[in-house]
Amino acid sequence: MGLYHLLPDFSLKVLLLWMLLTLGCCFWIALALTVAVVFLLCYYRLPAPAASVAHPAAAYVVAHRGAGFDAPENTIAALKLAKENGAVAVEFDVDYTSDKMAVVFHDDTVDRCTDGSGKLCEMTLMSVKKLNASAHHPNGDRFPNERIPTLEEVIEFCLANDLLMYIDVKSNVKLSTDVLVGLFRRYPALYKKAIVCSFNPLIVYSVRSKDPDIVGGLIYRNRLLTRYFDETDMDIGWYLKLASPLLDVFIHWSHYCWLWFLCGNSVFLANVGDVSESTVEHFGKRGVRVVVWTVNRQHDRYYFLKSLRCPIITDTMNDAGCEVEKI
């Protein structure tokens, strides 16, 4: 005799049937949702470019913000010095002035790097160009009166000096898409010399949906929503503290499972503390090159370049490295 016939009370039998029907419905609903999600991912997926600039045979060194430890970050002077010191690639940040001009600058405010103060997005390009970008740099005396360059100025310099570019886009999905797609069409050499990357998947997806030949990559750091770059906890409300760890787990899972597929990425830029041999193997099987940032210590440089054969992004082109971790 089955369990159903052993139940003495009719109401318990009904309850058991209801539970079985509910579980069956949940199974079919879950299956339907899974199929729908897989279909949507495949339908909206952007294929990676057939010939990608992101996959040279050897690992190489990328100068972070032009190697901002050696010279004022994100300036033409930094790019020049990085090239002289053997860099084959540079990484730099893109943001926008109040008049929608793309400039190469990292912070939301100009206070840390220049002799000015205030938010970059509230300044015109003319105002930004008056600032001294070497004002607070330890080697500022060697690079007097460096100016914040426009994105186009940096691109022209890098193309003229045969430097591979990692263009880190900070914000503004629509404007970034229009600006970058326009620049790639104006400078066709960028298709072989530049990678558009961002923490924001919407930016990479939007740019590549407009022009699928552009090479893209996502930037990732563990605990992005709960900790600062120096590993101190963010000062957020209790309700966000409860939700943020779950969102961090979801972001981690998304990067490893489907975001690279949806965006058609060629590279995955991961923080130095989040990369292991299994990380490189996981993405390598999917045709995605792992690039490690920010690698400043000498033993880390050797491990990632020689053992894991990953390109590294560093604040200094000095082989001895440095102990300064940039924000």
C-alpha positions as CSV (number, residue, x, y, z in Angstrom):
1,M,0.0,0.0,0.0
2,G,1.2,3.5,-0.8
3,L,1.5,6.4,1.5
4,Y,-1.7,7.9,0.0
5,H,-3.8,5.0,1.2
6,L,-2.3,5.0,4.7
7,L,-3.4,8.5,5.4
8,P,-6.4,8.3,7.8
9,D,-7.8,11.7,7.2
10,F,-9.3,12.8,3.9
11,S,-8.0,16.4,4.4
12,L,-4.5,15.1,4.6
13,K,-4.9,13.3,1.4
14,V,-6.1,16.5,-0.3
15,L,-3.2,18.4,1.2
16,L,-0.7,15.8,-0.2
17,L,-2.3,16.1,-3.6
18,W,-2.1,19.9,-3.5
19,M,1.6,19.8,-2.5
20,L,2.4,17.4,-5.4
21,L,0.5,19.5,-7.9
22,T,2.3,22.7,-6.6
23,L,5.7,21.1,-6.8
24,G,4.9,20.0,-10.4
25,C,3.7,23.4,-11.4
26,C,6.9,25.0,-9.8
27,F,9.0,22.6,-11.8
28,W,7.4,23.4,-15.1
29,I,7.4,27.2,-14.4
30,A,11.2,27.0,-13.4
31,L,11.9,25.0,-16.6
32,A,10.0,27.5,-18.8
33,L,11.8,30.4,-17.2
34,T,15.1,28.7,-17.7
35,V,14.4,28.1,-21.4
36,A,13.2,31.7,-21.8
37,V,16.3,33.1,-20.2
38,V,18.6,30.9,-22.3
39,F,16.7,31.9,-25.4
40,L,16.9,35.6,-24.6
41,L,20.7,35.3,-23.9
42,C,21.3,33.7,-27.2
43,Y,19.0,36.1,-29.1
44,Y,20.6,39.3,-27.7
45,R,24.1,37.9,-27.5
46,L,26.8,40.0,-29.2
47,P,29.4,37.8,-30.9
48,A,33.1,38.6,-30.1
49,P,35.1,40.0,-33.0
50,A,36.6,37.2,-35.1
51,A,40.2,38.6,-34.9
52,S,40.7,40.1,-31.5
53,V,43.5,42.5,-30.5
54,A,43.2,41.0,-27.0
55,H,44.9,37.7,-27.8
56,P,48.6,38.2,-28.6
57,A,50.6,35.1,-27.8
58,A,52.8,36.6,-25.1
59,A,51.7,38.3,-21.9
60,Y,52.5,42.0,-21.7
61,V,52.6,44.9,-19.4
62,V,49.9,47.6,-19.5
63,A,50.7,51.0,-17.9
64,H,47.8,51.9,-15.6
65,R,46.7,55.5,-16.3
66,G,50.0,55.7,-18.2
67,A,51.9,54.3,-15.1
68,G,50.7,57.0,-12.7
69,F,53.3,56.2,-10.1
70,D,56.1,57.3,-12.5
71,A,54.4,60.4,-14.0
72,P,51.2,62.4,-13.5
73,E,48.4,59.9,-14.2
74,N,46.3,60.0,-17.4
75,T,48.5,62.6,-19.0
76,I,50.4,62.7,-22.3
77,A,53.6,62.9,-20.2
78,A,52.8,59.6,-18.5
79,L,52.1,58.0,-21.9
80,K,55.4,59.2,-23.3
81,L,57.3,57.9,-20.3
82,A,55.5,54.6,-20.3
83,K,56.4,54.1,-24.0
84,E,60.0,55.0,-23.3
85,N,60.1,52.5,-20.4
86,G,58.9,49.6,-22.6
87,A,55.1,49.6,-22.3
88,V,53.3,48.0,-25.2
89,A,49.9,49.0,-23.9
90,V,48.3,51.7,-21.7
91,E,45.1,52.0,-19.7
92,F,43.3,55.3,-19.2
93,D,40.0,56.6,-17.9
94,V,37.3,58.5,-19.8
95,D,34.8,60.9,-18.3
96,Y,32.9,64.0,-19.5
97,T,32.9,67.7,-18.9
98,S,29.7,69.8,-18.6
99,D,29.8,70.6,-22.3
100,K,29.9,66.8,-23.1
101,M,33.5,66.7,-24.1
102,A,35.4,63.4,-23.5
103,V,38.5,63.9,-21.4
104,V,41.0,61.4,-19.9
105,F,40.6,61.6,-16.1
106,H,39.8,59.2,-13.3
107,D,38.2,60.9,-10.3
108,D,34.7,62.5,-10.1
109,T,36.5,65.6,-8.7
110,V,39.7,67.3,-9.8
111,D,40.9,67.9,-6.3
112,R,43.3,64.9,-5.9
113,C,45.3,65.3,-9.1
114,T,45.2,69.0,-10.0
115,D,45.5,72.5,-8.5
116,G,41.7,73.0,-8.9
117,S,38.7,71.8,-7.0
118,G,35.1,70.7,-7.8
119,K,33.4,68.1,-9.9
120,L,34.7,67.4,-13.4
121,C,31.2,67.0,-14.8
122,E,30.4,70.6,-13.7
123,M,33.3,72.2,-15.6
124,T,33.6,73.1,-19.2
125,L,36.5,71.8,-21.3
126,M,38.0,75.3,-21.3
127,S,38.1,75.3,-17.5
128,V,39.5,71.8,-17.3
129,K,42.3,72.7,-19.7
130,K,43.5,75.4,-17.4
131,L,44.2,72.9,-14.6
132,N,47.7,71.6,-13.8
133,A,47.4,67.8,-13.7
134,S,50.9,67.4,-12.2
135,A,50.2,69.7,-9.2
136,H,50.2,67.0,-6.5
137,H,52.3,64.3,-8.1
138,P,55.6,63.4,-6.3
139,N,57.5,63.8,-9.6
140,G,55.6,66.9,-10.6
141,D,58.7,69.0,-10.9
142,R,59.8,66.8,-13.8
143,F,56.5,67.4,-15.6
144,P,55.5,71.0,-15.0
145,N,52.1,72.2,-16.1
146,E,50.7,69.0,-17.5
147,R,47.2,69.4,-18.8
148,I,44.2,67.0,-18.7
149,P,44.1,65.7,-22.3
150,T,41.0,65.0,-24.3
151,L,40.2,61.5,-25.4
152,E,41.0,62.3,-29.0
153,E,44.4,63.7,-28.1
154,V,45.3,60.5,-26.2
155,I,44.1,58.3,-29.0
156,E,46.1,60.2,-31.6
157,F,49.2,59.9,-29.4
158,C,48.8,56.2,-28.8
159,L,48.2,55.4,-32.5
160,A,51.2,57.5,-33.5
161,N,53.3,55.6,-30.9
162,D,51.9,52.1,-31.6
163,L,50.4,51.6,-28.1
164,L,47.6,49.2,-27.5
165,M,44.8,51.0,-25.6
166,Y,42.5,49.9,-22.8
167,I,39.8,52.6,-22.7
168,D,38.1,52.5,-19.3
169,V,34.7,54.2,-19.6
170,K,33.3,55.5,-16.3
171,S,29.8,56.7,-17.0
172,N,27.0,57.9,-19.4
173,V,26.0,55.0,-21.5
174,K,24.4,56.9,-24.4
175,L,27.1,59.6,-24.7
176,S,29.9,57.1,-24.3
177,T,28.4,55.0,-27.1
178,D,28.1,57.9,-29.5
179,V,31.6,59.3,-28.7
180,L,33.4,55.9,-28.9
181,V,31.6,54.6,-32.0
182,G,32.3,57.9,-33.7
183,L,36.0,57.8,-32.8
184,F,36.4,54.2,-34.0
185,R,34.9,55.1,-37.4
186,R,37.1,58.2,-37.6
187,Y,40.2,56.3,-36.7
188,P,39.8,52.8,-38.2
189,A,43.2,51.7,-36.7
190,L,41.4,51.6,-33.3
191,Y,39.8,48.3,-34.2
192,K,43.2,46.6,-34.0
193,K,44.6,48.9,-31.2
194,A,41.9,49.5,-28.6
195,I,39.7,47.6,-26.1
196,V,36.7,49.3,-24.6
197,C,36.2,48.2,-21.0
198,S,34.0,49.2,-18.0
199,F,32.7,48.1,-14.7
200,N,29.2,48.8,-16.2
201,P,28.1,46.1,-18.5
202,L,25.5,48.4,-20.1
203,I,28.3,50.6,-21.5
204,V,30.2,47.7,-23.1
205,Y,27.0,46.2,-24.4
206,S,25.7,49.5,-25.8
207,V,29.0,50.3,-27.6
208,R,29.3,46.8,-29.1
209,S,25.7,46.6,-30.1
210,K,26.3,49.8,-32.2
211,D,29.5,48.5,-33.6
212,P,30.2,44.7,-33.0
213,D,33.7,45.0,-34.4
214,I,34.8,46.9,-31.4
215,V,36.7,44.7,-28.9
216,G,35.1,44.8,-25.4
217,G,35.8,43.7,-21.9
218,L,34.3,44.0,-18.4
219,I,36.2,45.0,-15.3
220,Y,35.5,43.1,-12.1
221,R,36.4,43.4,-8.4
222,N,35.0,41.2,-5.6
223,R,32.8,42.9,-3.1
224,L,32.3,45.9,-5.4
225,L,29.2,47.1,-3.6
226,T,30.4,46.6,0.0
227,R,34.1,47.5,0.1
228,Y,36.4,50.2,-1.1
229,F,39.5,49.5,-3.1
230,D,41.6,49.6,0.1
231,E,39.4,46.8,1.5
232,T,37.7,49.0,4.1
233,D,34.0,48.6,4.5
234,M,31.7,51.1,2.9
235,D,29.6,53.3,5.2
236,I,26.2,52.4,4.0
237,G,22.8,51.9,5.7
238,W,21.9,48.7,7.5
239,Y,19.4,47.7,4.8
240,L,22.0,48.1,2.1
241,K,24.4,46.1,4.3
242,L,21.9,43.3,4.3
243,A,21.3,43.4,0.5
244,S,24.7,44.2,-0.8
245,P,26.5,40.9,0.0
246,L,23.7,39.1,-1.9
247,L,24.1,41.5,-4.9
248,D,27.9,41.0,-4.8
249,V,27.4,37.2,-5.1
250,F,25.0,37.8,-8.0
251,I,27.5,40.1,-9.7
252,H,30.3,37.5,-9.3
253,W,28.1,34.7,-10.6
254,S,26.9,36.9,-13.6
255,H,30.5,37.7,-14.6
256,Y,31.6,34.1,-14.6
257,C,28.4,32.6,-16.1
258,W,26.8,34.8,-18.7
259,L,27.8,38.5,-18.9
260,W,30.9,37.7,-20.9
261,F,28.7,35.7,-23.3
262,L,26.0,38.4,-23.6
263,C,28.4,41.2,-24.3
264,G,30.7,39.2,-26.6
265,N,33.7,40.1,-24.5
266,S,37.3,39.3,-25.5
267,V,38.9,40.2,-22.1
268,F,38.0,40.0,-18.4
269,L,39.9,42.5,-16.3
270,A,40.0,41.2,-12.7
271,N,41.5,42.6,-9.6
272,V,44.8,41.1,-8.5
273,G,43.3,39.5,-5.4
274,D,40.5,37.8,-7.4
275,V,42.6,35.9,-10.0
276,S,43.8,32.3,-9.7
277,E,44.9,29.6,-12.1
278,S,41.3,28.4,-12.1
279,T,40.1,31.9,-13.1
280,V,42.4,31.9,-16.1
281,E,41.4,28.4,-17.1
282,H,37.7,29.1,-16.7
283,F,37.7,32.1,-19.0
284,G,40.4,30.7,-21.3
285,K,38.1,27.8,-22.2
286,R,35.5,30.4,-23.2
287,G,37.9,32.4,-25.4
288,V,38.3,35.3,-23.0
289,R,41.7,36.6,-22.0
290,V,42.2,37.4,-18.3
291,V,44.0,40.8,-17.6
292,V,45.0,41.4,-14.0
293,W,44.9,44.8,-12.3
294,T,46.6,46.5,-10.4
295,V,49.8,44.4,-10.2
296,N,52.5,46.5,-8.4
297,R,54.6,44.0,-6.4
298,Q,57.5,42.3,-8.0
299,H,56.6,38.7,-7.0
300,D,53.0,39.3,-8.3
301,R,54.3,40.6,-11.6
302,Y,56.4,37.5,-12.1
303,Y,53.6,35.1,-11.1
304,F,51.0,36.6,-13.4
305,L,53.3,37.3,-16.4
306,K,55.5,34.1,-16.3
307,S,53.4,31.5,-14.5
308,L,49.8,32.3,-15.6
309,R,50.9,34.2,-18.7
310,C,48.3,37.0,-18.1
311,P,48.8,40.6,-19.2
312,I,49.1,42.8,-16.2
313,I,48.1,46.4,-15.5
314,T,50.6,48.2,-13.3
315,D,51.2,51.7,-11.8
316,T,54.9,51.6,-12.6
317,M,57.1,50.3,-15.4
318,N,59.9,49.8,-13.0
319,D,60.6,46.0,-12.8
320,A,61.0,46.2,-9.1
321,G,57.4,47.3,-8.8
322,C,56.1,49.7,-6.1
323,E,54.1,49.3,-2.9
324,V,51.6,52.1,-3.7
325,E,48.1,50.9,-4.6
326,K,46.2,53.5,-6.6
327,I,42.6,54.1,-6.0
